[in-house]
Amino acid sequence: MKRDRTSPAPVVPSRTNPGRTLRQRFRAGGVLIGGILTEYARPSLVKLYLHAGFDFLYIEYEHGCFDMPVLADTVLCARDNGLSVIAKTPTLDRAEVAKLLESGIVGIQLPRTESRSDVETLRSYLKFPPNGSRAIAPGYGSSEYLQPPDWSAWMQEQNEETCLVVHIETRQGYEHAEEIISTPGVDMVYVGPGDFSIELGHPGEYDHPDVAGPMLEILNLCKKYGIPFGTTASGPASAKKLVKRGAQFFEAVDELTLIAEGGRRFVEEYRKFCS
């Protein structure tokens, strides 16, 4: 059926640059707070996180179970609302990374990063030639579902959009921290305090000196090389200390924790006058 020539042309949304926006905010010296999705990927949850004031969305795709089409819808909603999305890749695998990128995710975080080789492999999957070996796939979420008229320009744009996030959480990663952080192409460094505390002999004790000390060593290496450092703090008091030391982002809290804590507080308030 032909479109009526007198009707207005369809509006094409302007293309966004969430990866470059993320970098700009770090360069401006901001501290970014990320809301985590661990199980419930829904556009409505993106809206709630936006209303709460989170700066970016972090998807726990190593441990969480997600339906990929629903996850892609959630990422699209985040992009349309100006939220950059970072996600763990469950494995250092080209196909896994490609699916996350084409959904519109701009930051890929590699759990158990332990060597320069790990970083170089991920960088190859993230970047188009000549910077890497990413396969071309325009027309998905990464290009706002538009076909780029100039592939060379779009490939360069995507190389600037994608962010490589290393995830140090093992003793080997800690011992190789400077080698990892100094590898060209690293955009962000996250220390996973859960496994890190286990590896260093104090499970769950994020603020124990034997855990916090090595974490600060990694933070200082990030400052040396000009790379944003982030983690998940044990609470606001610990986060405040880390910010004073130079931390720039937090993968802060997930939807399951928010539901559990919010529900518990609500019921406790009612129990005060119902018991």
C-alpha positions in Angstrom: 0.0 0.0 0.0 1.5 3.4 -1.0 1.9 6.0 1.6 -0.1 9.2 1.1 2.3 11.8 -0.3 0.7 14.5 1.8 1.3 12.7 5.1 4.4 13.6 7.1 7.5 11.4 6.6 8.2 9.0 9.5 10.5 10.4 12.1 13.8 8.6 12.5 15.2 8.9 16.0 18.6 10.6 16.2 21.5 8.2 16.8 23.0 8.0 20.2 26.5 7.6 21.4 26.3 6.0 24.9 29.8 4.6 24.9 31.4 8.0 24.1 29.1 9.6 26.6 30.4 7.2 29.3 34.0 8.2 28.5 33.2 11.9 28.5 31.6 11.6 32.0 34.7 9.9 33.3 37.0 12.5 31.8 34.9 15.2 33.4 35.7 13.6 36.8 32.3 12.2 37.6 31.5 9.2 39.9 29.0 7.0 38.2 26.5 4.7 40.0 25.3 1.6 38.1 22.1 -0.3 38.7 22.5 -4.0 38.2 20.2 -6.5 36.5 20.6 -10.1 37.7 17.4 -11.8 36.6 14.6 -9.4 35.7 15.3 -7.8 32.3 12.4 -5.5 31.5 12.0 -2.1 29.9 9.9 -1.1 32.9 12.8 -1.8 35.2 15.0 0.5 33.1 12.5 3.2 33.7 12.5 2.6 37.4 16.3 2.8 37.5 16.2 6.0 35.5 13.7 7.5 38.0 16.0 6.4 40.8 18.9 8.3 39.2 21.3 5.6 38.2 24.0 6.6 35.7 24.3 3.3 33.8 22.9 -0.1 33.6 25.0 -3.2 34.4 23.9 -6.7 33.3 25.1 -9.6 35.3 25.2 -12.0 32.4 27.8 -14.5 33.9 25.5 -15.7 36.7 22.1 -14.4 35.6 19.7 -16.2 33.3 18.2 -14.0 30.6 16.0 -14.5 27.5 18.0 -12.9 24.8 15.1 -11.2 22.9 13.8 -9.7 26.2 17.4 -8.6 27.1 17.7 -6.9 23.7 14.4 -5.0 24.3 15.7 -3.9 27.7 19.0 -2.7 26.2 17.1 -0.8 23.4 15.0 0.9 26.1 18.1 1.9 28.0 19.7 3.4 24.9 16.6 5.2 24.0 16.5 6.7 27.4 20.2 7.7 27.5 21.5 4.9 29.7 24.8 3.3 28.7 24.8 -0.5 29.2 27.7 -2.6 30.4 27.4 -6.4 30.5 29.6 -9.3 31.6 30.3 -11.8 28.8 29.8 -15.3 30.3 32.9 -16.5 28.5 35.7 -15.1 26.4 34.0 -16.2 23.2 33.6 -14.3 20.0 29.9 -15.2 19.4 28.9 -14.3 23.0 30.6 -10.9 22.7 29.1 -10.3 19.3 25.5 -10.9 20.4 25.9 -8.5 23.3 27.4 -5.8 21.1 24.8 -6.2 18.4 22.0 -5.8 21.0 23.4 -2.3 21.7 25.5 -3.0 24.7 28.6 -0.7 24.6 30.7 -2.1 27.5 31.9 -5.7 27.7 33.2 -6.8 31.1 35.4 -9.9 31.3 35.1 -11.9 34.5 38.4 -13.4 35.9 40.6 -11.2 33.8 44.1 -12.6 34.5 46.5 -11.6 31.8 47.4 -9.2 29.1 46.5 -12.0 26.6 42.9 -12.0 28.0 42.6 -8.3 27.4 44.1 -8.5 23.9 41.7 -11.2 22.9 38.6 -9.3 24.2 39.9 -6.1 22.4 40.1 -8.1 19.2 36.4 -9.2 19.6 35.3 -5.6 20.4 37.0 -3.7 17.7 36.7 -3.6 13.9 39.8 -3.9 11.7 42.4 -2.6 11.8 42.1 -2.4 15.6 40.6 -5.9 16.0 38.7 -8.7 14.3 35.0 -7.9 15.0 32.7 -9.1 12.3 30.5 -6.6 10.5 26.8 -6.8 11.3 25.0 -3.4 10.8 21.3 -3.0 11.2 21.0 -4.3 14.7 20.8 -2.4 18.0 24.4 -1.2 17.7 23.4 0.9 14.7 20.0 1.9 16.1 18.5 -0.5 13.5 19.6 1.7 10.7 21.8 0.7 7.8 24.9 2.9 7.9 25.5 4.5 4.5 29.2 4.6 5.1 30.6 1.4 6.5 34.1 2.7 7.1 32.8 5.7 9.1 30.4 3.4 11.1 33.2 1.0 11.9 35.4 3.8 13.2 32.4 5.1 15.2 31.8 1.7 16.8 35.5 1.4 17.7 35.1 4.6 19.6 31.8 3.5 21.2 32.8 0.1 22.6 34.4 0.0 26.1 36.6 -2.8 27.4 36.1 -3.4 31.1 38.5 -5.7 32.9 37.3 -7.6 35.9 39.9 -8.5 38.5 38.7 -11.0 41.1 41.4 -13.7 41.4 44.8 -13.8 43.1 46.4 -14.3 39.6 44.5 -11.2 38.3 45.8 -9.3 41.3 49.4 -10.4 40.8 49.2 -9.4 37.1 47.2 -6.2 37.8 49.8 -3.8 36.4 50.2 -6.0 33.2 46.5 -6.0 32.8 45.8 -2.3 33.5 48.6 -1.1 31.3 47.4 -3.1 28.2 46.4 -0.7 25.5 42.6 -0.6 25.0 41.5 -0.9 28.6 38.7 1.6 29.4 37.6 0.6 32.9 38.8 -1.6 35.7 36.4 -3.3 38.1 37.4 -5.3 41.1 34.9 -8.0 42.1 35.0 -8.0 45.9 33.1 -11.3 46.3 35.5 -13.6 44.7 38.4 -11.3 45.5 37.7 -11.7 49.2 37.5 -15.5 48.8 40.7 -15.6 46.9 42.5 -13.6 49.6 41.1 -15.7 52.5 38.3 -13.6 53.9 35.0 -14.6 52.2 32.5 -11.8 52.2 34.7 -9.4 54.2 35.0 -6.7 51.6 36.6 -4.2 54.1 39.1 -6.6 55.7 42.6 -5.1 55.5 43.8 -8.1 53.6 41.1 -7.4 50.9 40.8 -3.7 51.0 44.6 -3.2 50.9 45.2 -5.1 47.6 42.1 -3.4 46.2 43.6 0.0 46.9 46.8 -1.1 45.2 44.8 -1.8 42.1 43.0 1.6 42.4 46.4 3.3 42.6 47.6 1.5 39.5 44.4 2.7 37.7 45.3 6.3 38.8 48.8 5.8 37.5 47.6 4.7 34.0 44.6 7.1 33.9 41.9 4.3 33.9 38.6 4.6 35.8 38.5 2.2 38.8 35.2 0.7 40.1 33.9 -2.0 42.4 30.9 -2.9 44.5 31.2 -1.4 47.9 30.0 -3.0 51.2 27.9 0.1 51.8 27.8 3.9 51.5 30.5 4.5 54.1 33.0 2.2 52.3 32.0 3.8 49.0 32.7 7.3 50.4 36.2 6.3 51.4 36.8 4.8 47.9 35.6 7.9 46.2 38.0 10.0 48.3 40.8 7.6 47.1 39.8 8.1 43.5 37.2 5.4 42.6 35.0 6.6 39.7 32.2 4.0 39.4 30.2 1.5 41.3 28.2 -1.5 40.1 26.2 -0.7 43.1 23.0 -2.8 43.7 20.8 -5.2 41.9 17.0 -5.5 41.6 16.7 -8.6 43.8 18.5 -6.9 46.7 16.3 -3.8 46.2 13.1 -5.9 46.2 14.2 -7.9 49.2 15.3 -4.9 51.3 12.4 -2.7 50.3 9.9 -5.5 51.0 11.5 -6.3 54.4 11.4 -2.6 55.5 7.8 -2.3 54.4 6.7 -5.3 56.3 8.7 -4.3 59.4 6.9 -1.0 59.5 3.5 -2.7 59.4 4.5 -5.3 62.0 5.1 -2.4 64.5 1.4 -1.7 64.8 0.0 -5.1 63.6 1.5 -7.4 66.1 
